[in-house]
Amino acid sequence: MRFFRPTLTLSLAAVLLLTACAPASQPPAPTQLPAAATDAPAVTNDAPVATADGAQEATSAPLAPPTDTPAPVVEPGGWQTIAFTDARTGETFTLADFAGKTVFVESMATWCSNCRSQMRNLREAIARLNSDDYVFIGLSVETNISAADLAGYADRQEFDWTFAVLSPEALTTLTDVFGRSFTNPPATPHFVIKPDGMTDGLVVGRIHTVDELVAELTAANGG
């Protein structure tokens, strides 16, 4: 037994030494917290679906917030001399042709239910205004739609004002002037040109009521 005692003592000492030198256990990594959600809703456009009358409209047509800040005032310029073709008559016109009148211009799409709702309100507003003082124009951002299809849509909806299909070049120019929100029909973008050719910029973000449209147009007309 005396022969083995030093060996046992040495073994215990080695164990104690190894234990003392072993690295301390690492604490568990902190749990990764999810990123905070932003308050602003995502800008989305629902995929269009076919409707009973042959047109298309967004399934829920969200009211998207503007993607940029429009200029407070837009000066008259070359954008008012862009040539458009009336979808019903085939006649060419420009916005400058209506100098001295108050011109309401809305960018729209046949599949957009928000556009349809606002234009129905606009139809009622028109009935309450002196038509001799105002011009109403719908510009389709669907650059590949035919004039006949756009005219048929307007006729079915009983929107009896002027409609035209934007060419890609015209769409680019107006987007440069009014911002990218001009190309987002569910946000119901529109602007009003005053009789002096000035406009307060693009109005966007929600469907306006009949009373709001009447008030906006009356104020622009100097009333």
Secondary structure by P-SEA (a helix, b strand, c coil): cccaaaaaaaaaaaaaaaaaacccccccccccccccccccccccccccccccccbbbbcccccccccccccccccccccccbbbbcccccccccccccccbbbbbbbbbcccaaaaaaaaaaaaaaaacccccbbbbbbbccccccaaaaaaaaaaaccccbbbbbcaaaaaaaaaaccccccccccccccccccccccccccccccccaaaaaaaaaaaacc
